[in-house]
Amino acid sequence: MGLRSCQAVQSVKIAMNAKLYVLTMHTVPAVFLLFMLLPAGAREVLATQSQQGHDAGGISVGSKATPYEWYTNHKYGYVIAWPKKLLTAMGESNAGDGQIFKDSEGQVKLICWAKWNSVKTNPIKVLYIKAQQEIGSRVTYEYMGKNFFVVSGIKDGKIVYQKTIKNKAITATFILTYPKSSSAVFNPLVSDIAKSFVASSDFMAR
C-alpha cells in the first residue's frame, strides 16, 4: 500500500515550526516531502513507526499525490498529515490536546487528540475492544500492533477510521469520518494519514 508518485508538478507550501517552506513536487510522494522537513531525530521515529502504519492502513491507495500539511502537537508530542485542499483546520483546542479538520460542508471530519497516561489509563487491548464496540456490528477492518491499533467500519451511514497509539507517556488518537459518497476521494488518502500519524517525545516543545 505504498504512496503513488506525483503525475505532474505541484507547488506545496508547508507551514511547520513557524517556518514556511515552498517545494516543487515532481514524481515524489507528497508525504515523503513532508517527512524530509522533519528534524533528523523525528524522521528516525517516523520511519520506524510508519512501518506499523503500513500494516494497519486497511484501505488501498490509488490516488494521485495529494498536498498535505503537518499538524504537530508540541504539548503531547505527536504529528499527523492532513489534506489541506480538502479540509480546513479549525484551530488547536483550548486544552492544547489536538485539533479538528473539516470540509466546507461539514460532512468530513478529521479529529486528533492525546492525553497523558496514568495508572487509570486502559491497556491498548482494552482501548482496541472499546473502539470496535463504538462502531458496533459493522466493523470492516481491525488490526492491533504492539503499541497501536486501527479500527474501521460504518457507523450512522458514514465510514469511520480510527488509529490509536499508546507509548510510555501518552495515548494519541485520530478519527476520520466521511460519507460513503466521498469514498472515491477519501479512501485513497486513509493510508497516507495513518502512516503519518506518529507519537514521540521528539515532537514535544523543548
RAKAUR-V160055 format. One record per residue. N is the residue number from 1. OMEGA is omega in radians with two decimals (none if undefined). Layout:
BEGIN
N,OMEGA ; N,OMEGA
END
This chain:
BEGIN
1,-3.13 ; 2,-3.13 ; 3,3.08 ; 4,3.12 ; 5,3.11 ; 6,3.13 ; 7,-3.13 ; 8,-3.14 ; 9,3.13 ; 10,3.06 ; 11,-3.11 ; 12,3.05 ; 13,-3.07 ; 14,3.10 ; 15,-3.13 ; 16,3.10 ; 17,3.07 ; 18,3.09 ; 19,-3.13 ; 20,3.12 ; 21,3.08 ; 22,-3.08 ; 23,2.98 ; 24,-3.07 ; 25,3.07 ; 26,-3.10 ; 27,3.08 ; 28,-3.13 ; 29,-3.09 ; 30,-3.11 ; 31,3.10 ; 32,3.12 ; 33,3.08 ; 34,-3.13 ; 35,-3.07 ; 36,3.12 ; 37,3.14 ; 38,3.04 ; 39,-3.06 ; 40,-3.14 ; 41,-3.14 ; 42,3.11 ; 43,3.13 ; 44,3.12 ; 45,-3.11 ; 46,3.14 ; 47,-3.14 ; 48,-3.03 ; 49,-3.13 ; 50,3.05 ; 51,3.06 ; 52,3.12 ; 53,3.11 ; 54,3.14 ; 55,-3.00 ; 56,-3.04 ; 57,3.01 ; 58,-3.14 ; 59,-3.03 ; 60,3.12 ; 61,-3.14 ; 62,-3.07 ; 63,2.95 ; 64,-3.08 ; 65,-3.13 ; 66,3.10 ; 67,3.12 ; 68,3.02 ; 69,3.12 ; 70,2.79 ; 71,3.12 ; 72,3.08 ; 73,-3.04 ; 74,3.14 ; 75,-3.08 ; 76,3.08 ; 77,3.03 ; 78,3.14 ; 79,3.05 ; 80,3.08 ; 81,-3.14 ; 82,-3.09 ; 83,-2.93 ; 84,3.10 ; 85,-3.10 ; 86,-3.09 ; 87,3.09 ; 88,3.12 ; 89,-3.11 ; 90,-3.13 ; 91,-3.12 ; 92,-3.12 ; 93,3.12 ; 94,3.14 ; 95,3.13 ; 96,-3.08 ; 97,-3.12 ; 98,-3.06 ; 99,3.07 ; 100,3.07 ; 101,-3.09 ; 102,2.98 ; 103,-3.05 ; 104,-3.11 ; 105,3.14 ; 106,-3.12 ; 107,3.14 ; 108,-3.09 ; 109,3.02 ; 110,-3.13 ; 111,3.05 ; 112,3.14 ; 113,3.11 ; 114,3.06 ; 115,3.11 ; 116,3.06 ; 117,3.08 ; 118,3.13 ; 119,-3.13 ; 120,-3.13 ; 121,-3.13 ; 122,3.02 ; 123,-3.09 ; 124,-3.13 ; 125,3.12 ; 126,3.10 ; 127,3.11 ; 128,3.14 ; 129,3.14 ; 130,3.13 ; 131,3.08 ; 132,3.14 ; 133,3.12 ; 134,3.12 ; 135,3.12 ; 136,-3.00 ; 137,-3.04 ; 138,3.03 ; 139,-3.10 ; 140,3.13 ; 141,3.10 ; 142,-3.14 ; 143,3.08 ; 144,3.06 ; 145,-3.08 ; 146,-3.09 ; 147,3.13 ; 148,3.00 ; 149,3.07 ; 150,3.06 ; 151,3.11 ; 152,3.13 ; 153,-3.12 ; 154,3.14 ; 155,3.14 ; 156,3.08 ; 157,3.14 ; 158,3.06 ; 159,-3.12 ; 160,3.10 ; 161,-3.12 ; 162,2.97 ; 163,3.12 ; 164,3.11 ; 165,3.06 ; 166,3.03 ; 167,-3.06 ; 168,-3.03 ; 169,-2.99 ; 170,2.92 ; 171,-3.09 ; 172,-3.08 ; 173,2.87 ; 174,3.07 ; 175,3.08 ; 176,3.10 ; 177,3.12 ; 178,-3.13 ; 179,3.08 ; 180,-3.13 ; 181,3.13 ; 182,-3.07 ; 183,-3.10 ; 184,-3.14 ; 185,-2.96 ; 186,3.10 ; 187,-3.13 ; 188,-3.07 ; 189,-3.05 ; 190,-3.11 ; 191,3.11 ; 192,-3.08 ; 193,-3.13 ; 194,-3.14 ; 195,-3.10 ; 196,-3.04 ; 197,-3.05 ; 198,3.10 ; 199,3.13 ; 200,3.10 ; 201,3.11 ; 202,-3.12 ; 203,3.14 ; 204,3.10 ; 205,-3.11 ; 206,none
END
